Amino acid sequence: MCLKGFTAIVGKLHIHAMRSVASREMLASQSDAQWFHVYRRTSAGLELEQREKDFDSALDYCLRSAVFH
């Protein structure tokens, strides 16, 4: 599986562009993304925190979360 795709890092949050291929979720380029996952970096690794329909919403979520963490 190819692990190349679009990722943006905002503090401890990572935004990954995702798409569905053959009923599986895979990393995607920003222009091919169907949705964006927001992950929190923890000592155990990355934990899924939020799923957004577009990059702007995912970025807004990260910026709002950064104020509280």
BELJO-V678634 format. One record per backbone hydrogen bond with DSSP energy under -0.5 kcal/mol. CO is the residue of the C=O (numbers start at 1). NH is the residue of the N-H. Records with the same first field share a line. If there is no record, write none. Layout:
BEGIN
CO->NH / NH
END
This chain:
BEGIN
6->17
8->10 / 15
10->13
12->41
13->10
14->16 / 39
15->8
16->37
17->28
18->34 / 35
19->21 / 26
21->24
24->21
26->19
28->6
29->33
30->33
35->18
36->52
37->16 / 39
38->49 / 50
39->14
40->42 / 47
42->45
45->42
47->40
50->38
52->36
54->58
55->59
56->60
57->61
58->62
59->63
60->64
61->65
62->66
63->67
64->67 / 68
65->68 / 69
END
